[in-house]
Amino acid sequence: MSGDREVRSVRVQIFGEEHIIKGQASQEYIENLASLVDRRLDEVQKMNPLLPRHRVAILVAINLANELEKLRAEHADLVALLEEAN
């Protein structure tokens, strides 16, 4: 992510729709995030072609939240190991 605090607007395509994302991160970072979300949406849509778009989005959000929680737990475990080592 960018170290500056300038807010920029980045135009991206997600799930076949154009969106403008505003943030302080670099354009490349925002585009990479949008690409990740787009790929995930496409994957879930292909596995569940009859699922409505909003349900596809909910499944992707749940999957990403699950990944985040697992990473938080791993991080907490690693911090605890580091504290034990000191």
Secondary structure, 3 states (H helix, E strand, C coil): CCCCCCCEEEEEEECCEEEEEEECCCHHHHHHHHHHHHHHHHHHHHHCCCCCHHHHHHHHHHHHHHHHHHHHHHHHHHHHHHHHHC
